[in-house]
Amino acid sequence: MKKYNSILKYIFVVIASLFITGCVHDDKYDEPNLDGYQCADLTATMTLTELRAKYVGAVYAFPDDSKDVVEGYVSSTDETGNIYKTIYIQDKAENPTQGFVISVDMVSTYTRYPQGSKIYIKLAGLALGTYGGVVQLGVKDPAGSATSVLRVPEKLVPSKIFRSCSVRETIVPKLMTSAQMITANDKYIGCLIQMDNAEFDNRILCTNFAPNGVTVDRIIRDNSTTTTRVVRNSGYASFANQILPSGNGKFVGIYSKFNSTYQMYINKVTDLDMNKFPRLDGIASNPCQYSDAGLTSKTVAEVKQLATSSLTLINGDFVLKAKVTANDRSGNLFKYVYVEDATGGIRINIDKADLYNDSRFAVGKEVYIKLKNLYVGAVSGEIQVGSPFNGAVGRIAETDIYKYFFDSNKPSTAVVPTEKTITQLTAGDVGKWVKFKNLQFIAGDLEKVYASGAVTNRTLEDCSGNKIILRTSNFADFAGTTIEAGKGDVYGVLSVFNGVYQLWITDILGADLDNTRCDGTIYTPLPVLYGDGFAAGGLNADWTTVSVTGTQAWTTSNTGNGTNYYAVMNGFAGVSNANEDWMISKSVSLVGKTKAAVNFISDVRYSGNALQVYATENYTGNPATTTWVLLPAALDTNTAAFGDWVSSGNVDLSAFLGKNVRIGFKYTSTTSASATWEIDDFKIKGL
């Protein structure tokens, strides 16, 4: 069933992508038909400035019998979908002195209150509060928030907000420079403003307004100050997939703020006129327009052949046209993508996170890469493209992305893997998107998660015992997922590190192992005979603690872990102290068992001795006189940070089958080094 669900999900994503790609809005709209909508001409009893003054740090609620009315002109429109459940108004259609924000639980407000409409708001039952430091009008929160309000319910809007029957104006944007976006001008929040000599930051040139379904900040500046501002774009806006204007000129949008960040919202892309060159940063012509003129095409194989050293400058007017096969969507890759053509694949290093949000680097998209002034060379044996860093190939600066990468404007197509076996791999396969049939994780990796700690190696094998390393970053969104114990096909990008082939999958379906293992069995996890997650806090009677040296001792803590406790030992108390401390489990019977293992997770911080894990069948009550067997448990090695818990894996206890066993954790520290060790999710298993 799992495979069928995966296939259906894939079909849905493809259809949805085609729909989104095919529905490019031209940003031209008909006037809304206002016939039949209620209108009224009322008399205002207070100004927007007076309304704003009523908020003095706590929610201000108007009584239900209030006769107060304010008026204003609608400065915004939600017709393009970039503005959501908000009506922005200002006190005058031209040269306003006050703007305001009305929070409504209603979409398509432009059909009742189009931009330029004069509206009247009956304040009875409404309330003033803040969101992100900006005062807005809504309704009082029944939960009793001291500062914030809720949106005006949609069914209440028609009885509170009225469009004038006789007045509708053209909103003339108020001229404002970036330097004028300061606290003293917060009164203009909600007004339609115009910024001249504006241009989007060169780090985002040739990208779209927003990725589909993702709201992003796009940096903008003018010539009034070096301080940049933010244009907030919704991934649901009809213009989201259009390319940002790359020139300089007039920007028009709603003036807003979130805490200390000044930001603007675009009503319609047609409000922008930013096509003048040269720009303030010196870019003389549209950098997003691609031409083959004067360029010689190179294949991936030919690019690799250009590498005559670990850092070779490409000085020819070459272009590589290749399909993106892997990006950083899942977090398993970081600041690089792989591209591939018929001759091979290669890694491109780019100093920018979330590259998958850039349409040029979407998987399946053909991208054109101008190669002149880039570098090619081997990094730990893998040929890569990028810019110089410490004498080797590093990352292309974010500010230079627009110089080298161009959207082919072709639709994305499926990435077809090269099918390989482990024994068939050659240097020519490095960088390719590959498929291996009938692989399984080795027995020692079963019941482990993909990654714990930093980048983690797991081992895949075929049914002949040939092995390949699977590399997973702890930042991958599937890092904490337990690997599957069956056999199946594995898809990923092939890399190499000092002669050792490595595989990187980009999502959990890259290793969808649902079939029986190579020996025909279905792996069954060992049942837990005894376990302790230390959840309640405090070491219970199942544990014996022995402090051989030092005054510190094993205890429990939930610091940084919410309400979940864990066992912890730390020899530091103002200074490092010499310690030897044991935490020893209760005796667990393995009589009648044919398999047994111990499993736990560990976390270490600060330098010091490694924790040691032992087992014994004859604890004497004194660790010094007990015969211990040292266990080869995997432990956390990242002393630089807390929180990267590492699974020990199933540590074999076969030597204790038919006996009673205890597990002992031995902590040692010195007067110069005292690490903090944490243990959780302790289990002894057997079958």
N, C-alpha and C positions, 0 to 999 in steps of 0.2 A: 504493500500500500504506500510505503514511503516513497518509492521510486515514482509511482504514478502521480503522487502529489507534487513531486519535484518537476515532473514533466509538465503538469498542468500549470504550475507556477511559472515555468519558463515561457510557455505559450502565452500566458496572460501578460507577462512583462513585455514580450515582443509586440503583441497587439497594442498594448498601451503606449509603447514607444513610437510605433508607427502613427498612432492617433495623434500623439502630442506633436510629432515632427510634421505631420500633415496639416495641422491647424495653426498656422502662423497668422496672427491677427495683424491687420494693417493699421490698427490704431485710428481708424476712421469710424465715427459713430453717427447715427441719426439722433436727432433731438427726441427726448422721451415724450411720449404722449401723456399729457397731464389731465386729459379730459376725465371727469368723474372723480378726481382726487379732491379731497376736502381742502379748502383754502379759507383764509380769514384775514382781515386787517384789524389788528388790535392796537392798543396804545401801550407803549413801553413805560414802565414805572421806574426803571433803573437802567443804567448803562452797563456795558460789559466790564468797564473799569470798576464800577461800584460792586458789581457781582463778584469780581475777583477779590476785592478787598475783604469780603466776608469770610474768606478762609484764612484763619490765623493759626495754623498748626494742628488743627483737629477738625474732624468732619463737622460741617455745618449743614443742618437739615432744615428745610423750609417747612413750616407747619402745613397741614393738609388744607387749612382754610386761607392760606396766603393768597393775596390778590396780585402779587408781584409778577411782572412780565418784563423780559428783556428781548431785545431785537438784534438781529445781525444779518450779515450776508454770507451765504455759503461759499467758502473759498475752495472747497475740495469736491472731488467726485470719485465715487468708488466704481465707476463704470468699467475701468480696466482691471479691477481686482487687486490693485496695489495697496489701496487703503481699505481697511477691514473693520467693520462695525464701529466706525467713528465718523462723526460729522465735524469738520473744522469750519469755524465761522470767524468773521472779523466785523468791526463796528461800522466800517464804511467800505464801499466798493473800491474806492481809490484813496490813497494816502491814509490808511487806517492808523488808529492810535492804540488799538487793543485787539488781540485775537483770543480765541477761546476753543476749548475742546469739549465736545459732547460725546459721551460713551453710550452707544445704543446697541442692544442685542438684536441687530437687524442688518441684513445685507441688501444690496441694490437700493440704497437710499437715494441714489441719483434719480430714480423713477418718480419720487415724490418731492425731493428737494434738490433739483439740479443746481449745478454751480451757477452762482450769480443770483439765486433766489433770495429774496428778503424773507426771513422767517421770524416768527414770534414764539417765545417759549414761556409757557405758564409754569412757574417755579413751584407751585404747591405740590408737596409730596416728593420733590426732588432734593438732592443733596450735593454738596461740594466735598471733594476729597482729592487725593493726589495719586498718581501712578508715575513712578520714575521721577518724582520730584515736580511733576507738572500738574497744576490744578485742573480738574475736569468736573463736568457735571454728570451726575448719574443718579442712582438711588442708594439709600442707606443700606449697608450690609447687615442683615439680621443677626449675623454672628458677632456683630459689635466691634468691627474694626475701628480703631481710633483715627486712622488717617485715610483709608481708601474707601471707595464706593464701588458698587456694582453697576453694570450696564442697565440702562433704562429698558425694561422688558418691551419686546416688539409690540405686544397688544396694547401697551400704554402709550407708545410713541404718538399715534394720531391724536390723542387727547391732550398731549403736552406740547407738541411741536406743530406749528401751523405755517404753511406757505402763504405769503401775501398773494391776494387775488389780482393785484394791480401792478406790483413792482418786481422787476427783474433787471439786474444790471450786468454789465460786463465787468468782471473782476480785473482790475489793473494791478499787476504784480508790483509790490513795493521793492525798490532797489535796495539791496543790502550787500555789503561785502563780507567776506569771511572774518575780517578783523572786527566787524561790528557785531558778530555773534558772541555776545557777552551777557553777563547777568543783568546789566542795566537795560538790555533790550528784550528780556524775557516776556515783556508785555506783548510782543509781536508773535509769540508762539500761537500757531493756528492760522496765521496770515499766509496768503500767497505771496512769495517773494521771488525776486529775480537777482541772480548773481551773474555779473558780467565778467568777461575774461576768465571764464571757468574752464577747467579741463580735468578729466579723470586721471588718476595717478597712473604713471606708466607701468606699474606692476600689474595692472589689470587690463591693459590695452588688449584689444582683440578678444576679450571674453564677453560672455553674454551678461545681460542685466542681472540675472539670477539663475541658478540651476533649478530645474523643475522641482517644485515642492519644497525648496529650501530658501528661507529668508536670509539675505546676506547684506553686509555693509560694503558699499563701494566708496573708496576714498576720492574726494574731490578737493580742488584748491583753486584759488584765484591769485591775482597779483598784489593783494593788499597785505598779506602776511604769509609767513612760512608755515603757520599752523594750518593743518588740514581739517576738513570737515567730513561728515558721513552722509551718503545718500543710501537710504534704507529701502531695499528692493525685495518684494515678495516673489518667491518662486511660483506663486499661483497667479501672478499678474499675466494678462494676455500678451504683454510684450517681453516676458521673462527671457525667452530664448532668442531675442534679437540681440545683436552685437552693440555694445556701448559705443556711442560716438567717440571717435578717436582724436578729434580736433579740439580747438579752443572756441569759446563763444558764450552764448547766453544759456544759462540754466534756470528753469522756472520750476518751483515746487513748493510744497507746504513746509513752513518753518516749524521745527519741533525740537525736542530735547529729551534725553533720557539720562537722568541723574546729571552728570557733568558733561555729557557728550552731546554736542549740538548735531542735529541730523535733519534731513529733509526727505520728503516723500514726493515722488513724481505722480502727478495726476494722469498725464498722457505724454507719451514720447513726442508727440507733435509739438509740445510746448518747448522742446529743446532745440537749440540751433547752435551746435558745437562742431562745426566743420571747417574752421579756419586754421590755416597753417602760415607761418611756423607757430608752434606752441610755445608756452613759457619755458618749457624745458629744452627747447631747441629742436625738437623733432620737426623736420621741414615738410614732410608729406605724409599722407595716410599710410601708416605702417601695416595696416591689415590687408592691404590689397596685394595679392600674390600674382607674380608673372614668371613664366619660365624663361623669359628673355635673358640671354647671357649665361644661363645655368646649364650645367652638364649633370645628367642623372647618374647617381651611383646606387648600386645595390648594397644590401647589408654586407654581403661577402666582400665586396670591393672596399667598403668602409673599413672593415676589419683588417684588410690587407694594407691599409694606410698606416697602421700602427707599427712603426719601425723601432719604437722604444716605449718605455712606460708612460711617456708624455709626448705625443707627436702633434704638432700644430697642423691643422688642416687649412691650407692657404689657397686652395682652388675654389672657384665658383661652382660648388657642387650642391646638389639637392638630393636628399634621400626621401623617397615616397614609400611609406610603410604603414602597416596597420598596427594599431595599439592592441596588444594581446593581454596585458596585465597592468593594473594601476593600483592605487592605494585605497580603494573603496572600503575594504574590510579592515584596513590598518595593518595588514601583514607586511606590505611593502611601505617604505617611507621615503618620500622625496625622490622617487625615481619611477619610471615606467619602462616596460619592455615593448619594443616594436619589432615587426617581422615582415619580411617579404618572401618571395619564392626561394631566395637563396639562404635564408637563415634569420636569426633573431639577435637583438642586441639591447643592452641596457643603456638608457639615457638618464643621466643624473640631473635633477632640477631642484633648486633650493626653494621649494615651496610645498607646503602641506596641502592636503585635500585636493590633489591634482584631478581627481575624478570629477570634481565639480566644474572643471573647465571642459567645455564641449570638445575641444581639440584632443583631449586625452581620454575620451570615453572608450571603453573596450569595444572593439569592432570598427572604430573610426580610422579612416586613412588620414594621416597627418603628413604635411610636407615640411621637411626640416632643412633649412639652409645651413650648410656645414662650415662655411668659411669662418675662420677665427675660432671655431670650436677645437677641442682636443680629443684625441683618441689614444687609448693605451690600455695595458693590462693592469688590473687591480687584483692582486692575489691570484693571478692566472686567468681572470675573466676580462675580456676586452670590453671596454665601456666608452661612452662618449660623454663629455662634460667640459668643465673648465678647470684650470690648474688649481691644485690645493696641496701644499707641502710637497711639491715635486711630483705629484701623481694626478690622475684624473679625479676631480672633485665635481661639485655641483655647479650648474649654470645659474647665475644670479637671477633672482626673481625679477629684477629691473630689466633684465635682458631677454626675458622669454619672448616678448613680441618681436624681437629681431630675428629669431631663428625658427619659430613654430607657426605654421599657417594651417588654417582649417581648409581641408580639401573641398568642403561643402558637398561632400558625397554622403549619402545615408550610411549608417553603420550596417555592417554585415556580420554574419556569424563567424566566430573564430574557429577554424578547423584545426584540431591538434594533429601533430605528427605522432603516429603510433610507434612506440619503441618498446624493446625489452631492456632490462638493466644491462645485459651483456653486450647489447648492440651500440651503446652510447659512445659517441666520438666527440672530439672538440667542436666539430661543426654543428652539433646539436645544442650547444650552450647558447642560451638566449631564446630558444624556441619554446612555444607552447606545446607540451607533449602529453601523451596518454600512455599509461602503463596498464595493461590488463592483468587481472588476477593477482593483486598484491594484498598483503596483510601486514599488520604491525607485529613485530616480534613479541614473543611471550612476555619478555621483561618489561614491555611498555604497556601491557594491558591494564586497564583500570586507571591509567594516568590521564591527565588532561593534556591538551596540545602543547601548552606552554605554561611554565611556572618559573617565576624569576624573570630573567632577561630573555633573550632569544634562546629557544630550547631545541635541542636535537631529539627527534624520535627516529626510529629505524623501521623502514618498510622492507619486506622481503617477498620474493616470488616463491613459487612452490618448489623450486630447485635450491632454495637457500641463498640465492644472490640478493644482496642488500644494497639499499640506497638511503641516504639521510634525508629526512623531512625536517625542514627548518621552519619554526613558527615564532613570531614575535609575541611577547606578552601584551603588546598593544593591539593585537588582532582581536576582532570582535568575537572570535570563536576560541580564543586562547584558553578560557576556563572550561571548555566543553570536553567531556571525557571522550577519548578516541573510541571508535567502533572496533569491536573485537572480531568482526568477520573478515571476509575477503571480497574484493571487488576492484573496479577500475578507479584509477587515480589520475587526476588532471592537474597540471601545474606548469610553472615555468622552470626550466632547467638552468641552474647556475653551477659554478665550479669554484672551489676555494682550495688553492694550493694543490691542485691535482685531484681533489676529491669532489665527485659530483654531488650536488645537492638539489633538492626539489622544494619549491615554494608553491603552496596552494593559495588561492585568493578568496576562497569561501569554503564553508563546511561541506558543500557538495563536491568539492575537489577530491574528497576521499569518502565516498559513499559505499561503505563496505558492509553489505547486507547478506552476502552469501556465506555458506559454511566455510570454515577454514580449510587450508590445504590438506589436512589430514582427515577431512570429512566431518569433523566435530563442530558443534556449536559451543562456543566458550560460555561457560556459566560462572559468574563471579562467585568467589568463595563467600559462604555465609559468615556473618559477623558473630563470633563467639563472645566477645567482650568489646565494648567500646565506651569511650568517654570523650564528649565534646567540651567538657569543662563549662557548659553553658550557664550553670547556675552561679558560678563564682565560688572560689574556695576549693582546695583539694580535699576530696572526700576520703573516707577510710580505705578506699581501694588503693590508695597511693601511700607509699612510705618515703619520707624525705629524710636524708641524712646529710648533715653539714659536717664534713670532715675537717675543713679548714675555712676560716673566715666567718664573719657574722651574718652575711647575706644568705638567703635560702630561697628555694623554689616556692613560688606562690602563683596566684592567678591575677589577671588584669583584663580590663576591657578597653583600655586606652586606644583610641583610634579605630575601634571595632564595634561601635554602637553598644548594643546590650549583650553582645556575644563575648563571653570570656574565653581566655586561653591560658595555658600554663606558661610561666615566664621565669627566667633566672637572669640576674644582672649583678655583676660584682662591683659596679660603680656606685659609690655613695659620696659624692663630692670629689673623691679621687678614686683611682683604680685600686682595688684590693685583691690580695691573693686569696683565691677560693678553690675548694673542691667540694662540689655539692651534687648529690645524687637524688633523682626522682625515680622510684622503683614501683612498677605496677603490681597489682595483686597477682596471685598465682592462677593461671588458666590451664585447664586440663586439655591436653591433646590426645588423650587416650582414645583409641578407635578411629583416629583420623588418618587419612592417607595423604592429605595435602594440608599445609598450614602456612600462614604468612602474617607479618605485622605490617601495618600501614599507618602513616600519619603525615601531617604537613608541618613544615618548619619555616621560620622567618628569622633572619639575623640582621643586626645593625651594629655598626662600629667594629673596629679591629679587635682581634683577640683570638684565643684558641678555638679550634673547631669543636663542636659538640661531638661526643662519642655515644654510640648507641650499642648496648650489649644485651645479651640474653643469657639466662642461667636456668638450670633445673634444680639447683640446690642452694638457694639463698640461705645463708647462715644467720642473717640478722646483722652482719657486718660486711660492708662492701669489700673490705681489705682481705677478708678470709674466704670470700666467695669465688668460685671458679666461673669466670665470665667468658663468653664467646663474643668477639667484636662482630657486629653486623654491617654489611656493606650498604647502608641506607643512603639514598640520595638526599643531600641537605642543601639548604639555601646557601649561596656563596656571595650574594650581593650585599656587602656590608655598608653600602652607601645609602640604603633606604629601607624603611619599613614597608610592609604591605604586599611584598611580592612573594607570597607563600609558595613553597616548593613541595611537591608530593614526593614522598620517599619511594613511591612505587610499592609493589607487593614484595617485601623483603622475605626471602625464603626461610622457613623455620623447619625444614625437613629433618634436621638433626635432632629435633625435639619431639618428633612424632611418638605417640605412646607415653609421653611424659607430661609433667606439669612444667609450665614455663613462666618466667617473669621477664619483663623488659626493663632495663635500667638506662636512664639518660644521665650521663656523666658530664657535668659542667666544670671547667677549670678556667681560672683567670690569674693574672699576675698584677703586680703593682704598677706595671706600665701599660697593660692592655686588658680591657675587660669588656668583651662583647655582650650584647643583650641577645639571648636566645628565647624564642617563643615556639611552643608546641601546641598543636590543636588536632582535632578529628582523629584521635588515637583509636586504632582498631586491631584486634587480634582475630584472624579469620581461620576457618578450618572446615574441612569436608571429609 
